[in-house]
């Protein structure tokens, strides 16, 4: 009996650890792929664009990081109960909202860590490209000052934007999760794209 119980217990541990291990592998592969892809695109574009457009692309990269950070925080702070009530009324996107909240650890990991870290790395590289466009190379002191100021500006906007976004995400978590859930609903309905496994929303 004890051997059978041990076997059952070990089997449960494997089942519980399986999805997490798969997710970690996916995160590693996804992070590498997205970093290389968006890094190449941003570098290629910014090298061939003027200063104003390069700054615009940098701003977009920073905003993407802040936007996904808001989603990650909203999902972790949202209450599941209202979405069950909405699902009972068959409101589109409500079931997806439940699945987002029940997978809050995975969603926040992707939004806050994967996308957040990638946008931070790429924005730093984009900032270096902008510095190269501004500085002349003739005045070393001026070049250092410009480089430091741009790096500081990028950090300030990123940190300040995420701090403001955190407050917005917590206060409007229900609305944000519903909008993301509705987007997932449209993706599934129109393009047959389901970002969660069939059992991901079940407990």
DAHU-V948527 format. One record per residue. N is the residue number from 1. SS is DSSP state (a for helix, b for strand, c for the rest). PHI is phi as a letter, one per 20 degrees, with the letter a starting at -180 (* if undefined). D_CENTER is the distance of its C-alpha to the mean C-alpha in Angstrom with 2 decimals. Layout:
# DAHU-V948527
n->N ss->SS phi->PHI d_center->D_CENTER
n->N ss->SS phi->PHI d_center->D_CENTER
This chain:
# DAHU-V948527
n->1 ss->c phi->* d_center->47.07
n->2 ss->a phi->f d_center->45.18
n->3 ss->a phi->f d_center->44.23
n->4 ss->a phi->f d_center->42.90
n->5 ss->a phi->f d_center->40.90
n->6 ss->a phi->f d_center->39.45
n->7 ss->a phi->f d_center->38.52
n->8 ss->a phi->f d_center->36.86
n->9 ss->a phi->f d_center->34.98
n->10 ss->a phi->f d_center->33.82
n->11 ss->a phi->f d_center->32.75
n->12 ss->a phi->f d_center->30.60
n->13 ss->a phi->f d_center->28.90
n->14 ss->a phi->f d_center->28.11
n->15 ss->a phi->f d_center->26.72
n->16 ss->a phi->f d_center->24.47
n->17 ss->a phi->e d_center->23.25
n->18 ss->a phi->g d_center->22.83
n->19 ss->a phi->g d_center->19.57
n->20 ss->a phi->f d_center->17.92
n->21 ss->a phi->f d_center->19.41
n->22 ss->a phi->f d_center->18.28
n->23 ss->a phi->f d_center->14.64
n->24 ss->a phi->f d_center->14.97
n->25 ss->a phi->f d_center->16.62
n->26 ss->a phi->f d_center->14.03
n->27 ss->a phi->f d_center->11.28
n->28 ss->a phi->f d_center->13.86
n->29 ss->a phi->f d_center->14.83
n->30 ss->a phi->f d_center->11.51
n->31 ss->a phi->f d_center->10.50
n->32 ss->a phi->f d_center->14.03
n->33 ss->a phi->f d_center->14.24
n->34 ss->a phi->f d_center->11.30
n->35 ss->a phi->f d_center->12.49
n->36 ss->a phi->f d_center->16.00
n->37 ss->a phi->f d_center->15.51
n->38 ss->a phi->f d_center->13.74
n->39 ss->a phi->f d_center->15.84
n->40 ss->a phi->f d_center->18.96
n->41 ss->a phi->f d_center->18.32
n->42 ss->a phi->f d_center->17.71
n->43 ss->a phi->f d_center->20.64
n->44 ss->a phi->f d_center->22.89
n->45 ss->a phi->f d_center->22.34
n->46 ss->a phi->f d_center->22.75
n->47 ss->a phi->f d_center->25.85
n->48 ss->c phi->d d_center->27.52
n->49 ss->c phi->d d_center->26.67
n->50 ss->c phi->f d_center->28.43
n->51 ss->a phi->f d_center->27.24
n->52 ss->a phi->f d_center->26.28
n->53 ss->a phi->f d_center->24.06
n->54 ss->a phi->f d_center->22.46
n->55 ss->a phi->f d_center->21.68
n->56 ss->a phi->f d_center->20.27
n->57 ss->a phi->f d_center->17.85
n->58 ss->a phi->g d_center->16.86
n->59 ss->a phi->f d_center->16.32
n->60 ss->a phi->f d_center->14.11
n->61 ss->a phi->f d_center->11.87
n->62 ss->a phi->f d_center->11.78
n->63 ss->a phi->f d_center->11.27
n->64 ss->a phi->f d_center->8.18
n->65 ss->a phi->f d_center->6.65
n->66 ss->a phi->f d_center->8.58
n->67 ss->a phi->g d_center->7.85
n->68 ss->a phi->f d_center->4.24
n->69 ss->a phi->f d_center->5.97
n->70 ss->a phi->f d_center->8.74
n->71 ss->a phi->f d_center->7.57
n->72 ss->a phi->f d_center->6.85
n->73 ss->a phi->f d_center->10.17
n->74 ss->a phi->f d_center->11.92
n->75 ss->a phi->f d_center->11.63
n->76 ss->a phi->f d_center->13.03
n->77 ss->a phi->d d_center->15.70
n->78 ss->c phi->f d_center->16.83
n->79 ss->c phi->e d_center->20.22
n->80 ss->c phi->f d_center->20.78
n->81 ss->a phi->g d_center->24.41
n->82 ss->a phi->g d_center->24.16
n->83 ss->a phi->f d_center->22.23
n->84 ss->a phi->f d_center->25.10
n->85 ss->a phi->f d_center->27.53
n->86 ss->a phi->f d_center->25.76
n->87 ss->a phi->f d_center->25.70
n->88 ss->a phi->f d_center->29.42
n->89 ss->c phi->e d_center->30.00
n->90 ss->c phi->l d_center->28.13
n->91 ss->c phi->e d_center->25.70
n->92 ss->c phi->g d_center->23.28
n->93 ss->c phi->n d_center->19.67
n->94 ss->a phi->f d_center->20.89
n->95 ss->a phi->f d_center->20.91
n->96 ss->a phi->f d_center->17.34
n->97 ss->a phi->f d_center->16.58
n->98 ss->a phi->f d_center->18.54
n->99 ss->a phi->f d_center->16.72
n->100 ss->a phi->f d_center->13.30
n->101 ss->a phi->f d_center->15.05
n->102 ss->a phi->f d_center->16.93
n->103 ss->c phi->d d_center->13.95
n->104 ss->a phi->g d_center->12.17
n->105 ss->a phi->f d_center->12.05
n->106 ss->a phi->f d_center->10.37
n->107 ss->a phi->f d_center->7.82
n->108 ss->a phi->f d_center->7.16
n->109 ss->a phi->f d_center->7.38
n->110 ss->a phi->f d_center->4.84
n->111 ss->a phi->f d_center->2.11
n->112 ss->a phi->e d_center->4.78
n->113 ss->a phi->e d_center->6.43
n->114 ss->a phi->f d_center->5.67
n->115 ss->a phi->f d_center->3.68
n->116 ss->a phi->f d_center->5.44
n->117 ss->a phi->f d_center->8.42
n->118 ss->a phi->f d_center->8.74
n->119 ss->a phi->f d_center->8.88
n->120 ss->a phi->f d_center->11.20
n->121 ss->a phi->f d_center->13.32
n->122 ss->a phi->f d_center->13.70
n->123 ss->a phi->f d_center->14.55
n->124 ss->a phi->f d_center->17.10
n->125 ss->a phi->f d_center->18.58
n->126 ss->a phi->f d_center->18.75
n->127 ss->a phi->f d_center->20.48
n->128 ss->a phi->f d_center->22.93
n->129 ss->a phi->f d_center->23.75
n->130 ss->a phi->f d_center->24.50
n->131 ss->a phi->g d_center->26.67
n->132 ss->a phi->f d_center->28.55
n->133 ss->a phi->f d_center->29.31
n->134 ss->a phi->e d_center->30.65
n->135 ss->c phi->f d_center->32.66
n->136 ss->c phi->e d_center->36.01
n->137 ss->c phi->n d_center->36.55
n->138 ss->c phi->e d_center->39.98
n->139 ss->c phi->d d_center->39.18
n->140 ss->a phi->f d_center->37.30
n->141 ss->a phi->f d_center->37.09
n->142 ss->a phi->f d_center->35.69
n->143 ss->a phi->f d_center->33.11
n->144 ss->a phi->f d_center->31.92
n->145 ss->a phi->f d_center->31.83
n->146 ss->a phi->f d_center->29.80
n->147 ss->a phi->f d_center->27.30
n->148 ss->a phi->f d_center->26.99
n->149 ss->a phi->f d_center->26.69
n->150 ss->a phi->f d_center->23.89
n->151 ss->a phi->f d_center->21.90
n->152 ss->a phi->f d_center->22.64
n->153 ss->a phi->f d_center->21.72
n->154 ss->a phi->f d_center->18.26
n->155 ss->a phi->f d_center->17.70
n->156 ss->a phi->f d_center->19.30
n->157 ss->a phi->f d_center->17.32
n->158 ss->a phi->f d_center->13.93
n->159 ss->a phi->f d_center->15.19
n->160 ss->a phi->f d_center->17.15
n->161 ss->a phi->f d_center->14.52
n->162 ss->a phi->f d_center->12.17
n->163 ss->a phi->f d_center->15.44
n->164 ss->a phi->f d_center->16.44
n->165 ss->a phi->f d_center->13.19
n->166 ss->a phi->f d_center->13.57
n->167 ss->a phi->f d_center->17.05
n->168 ss->a phi->f d_center->16.23
n->169 ss->a phi->f d_center->13.69
n->170 ss->a phi->f d_center->16.39
n->171 ss->a phi->f d_center->19.20
n->172 ss->c phi->c d_center->17.78
n->173 ss->a phi->g d_center->15.73
n->174 ss->a phi->f d_center->18.02
n->175 ss->a phi->f d_center->17.83
n->176 ss->a phi->f d_center->14.06
n->177 ss->a phi->f d_center->13.79
n->178 ss->a phi->f d_center->16.78
n->179 ss->a phi->f d_center->15.54
n->180 ss->a phi->f d_center->12.44
n->181 ss->a phi->f d_center->15.03
n->182 ss->a phi->f d_center->17.45
n->183 ss->a phi->f d_center->15.27
n->184 ss->a phi->f d_center->14.92
n->185 ss->a phi->f d_center->18.66
n->186 ss->a phi->f d_center->19.46
n->187 ss->a phi->f d_center->17.69
n->188 ss->a phi->f d_center->19.70
n->189 ss->a phi->f d_center->22.85
n->190 ss->a phi->e d_center->23.13
n->191 ss->a phi->d d_center->21.53
n->192 ss->c phi->l d_center->21.86
n->193 ss->c phi->d d_center->18.23
n->194 ss->c phi->d d_center->17.30
n->195 ss->c phi->f d_center->13.92
n->196 ss->c phi->d d_center->15.52
n->197 ss->c phi->f d_center->18.77
n->198 ss->c phi->f d_center->21.88
n->199 ss->c phi->e d_center->22.29
n->200 ss->c phi->f d_center->18.75
n->201 ss->c phi->e d_center->19.68
n->202 ss->c phi->e d_center->23.12
n->203 ss->c phi->c d_center->24.49
